[in-house]
């Protein structure tokens, strides 16, 4: 055998050995966990997002695990962090932002992306969205993900029967329309539940009313709630009066049917809910039912302000390995592309979180016709005015519990067990007790 032949055989053997040596490593991706709180159809869309990412490349694998709800996602992640078993990425809803911020158990968004070689146009995020998850100086600590705001949904067919073709823009008009619908035989002109996000938080923002002192908590942990001293009190009284007359109707899961299915089925003609429900209603609405969305009404004489963002952001937790962080950075870059933003908005109803994503969708005519027409109004609502110290968001410790205190108060009011002012005063007192406990827990810490 010639020397050349021996070299060729040796090279072939070496290549074969190398192939066997490299294949297992090449096939093994760097895995990282992503825990999320969305459930039902939206939870399935998260799983689809993870599959799209995993199919788009061969280096990383996102292992996405549902936690059965927003509160569970936060609580489970905190417990796992204490046990050293935390995920790399966790979805944290708006109400849990301060808890994560003060925990220190995270890698700041900018640091993660810079460390892994990704350039991000941070100024491209809508300010009304970014400010909710940013420091007082405007630095984003987490990644806005599923973002929404509250809208008024209205039944065009029912409105046509009473000679109307436009949504009411003031609460005075809402009352007129609701009474006309009632007179026309509709049993539920406006359905509502006790979700504080719509009835308290969004209402307060668009009316320029504070929920708490210290600019809704952004300026210090010693904030106190003031929702029992604002226009919100009269707003609840209005709802109670209308409910007592049977013009507004309580619609909850506990009562048999919540507001979204109540509207989609045609049982209620107006509701206030998230723009994220736009997709669900589109899929489940009664056949041939014509419906639309509009910005939330304001009381006459109000100088309308921007509404608040709802939904959640993605936090990257501390204590993970370099390969996991590389995978997380690649995943977050992937979901931030205009293509991913369009896909996400298409299948969910959530709105794009960046100007470039929104403009790209507009340029394609995404919002020009059903089933997506109307979703652009959520962006208009969020950007209606530049954010103010009151309308940039709410940064209160223990906010999940505060929401529950207000919900409990509303339930008591509409069950006829307690008066409006008494219930809201008591809810405020309990909420302030929550704030003082939170302040004590983080004594010595200052807000970023």
Secondary structure, 3 states (H helix, E strand, C coil): CCHHHHHHHHHHHHHHHHHHHHHHHHHCCEEEEEEECCCHHHHHHHHHHHHHHHHHCCCEEEEEEECCCHHHHHHHHHHHHHCCCCCCEEEEEHHHHHHHHHHCCEECHHHHHHHCCCCCCHHHECHHHHHHHECCCCCECCEEEEEECEEEEEEHHHHHHCCCCCCCCEHHHHHHHHHHHHHCCCCECEEECCCHHHHHHHHHHHCCCCCEHHHHCCCCCCCCECHHHCHHHHHHHHHHHHHHCCCEEECCCCCCCCHHHHHHCCCECEEEEECCHHHHHHHHCCCCCCEEEECCCECCCCCCCCCCCEEEEEEEECCCCHHHHHHHHHHHHHHCCHHHHHHHHHHHCCECCEHHHHHHHHHCCCCCCCCCCCCHHHHHHHCCCCCCCCCCCCCCCCHHHHHHHHHHHHHHHHCCCCCHHHHHHHHHHHHHHHHHHHHHHCCCCCCC
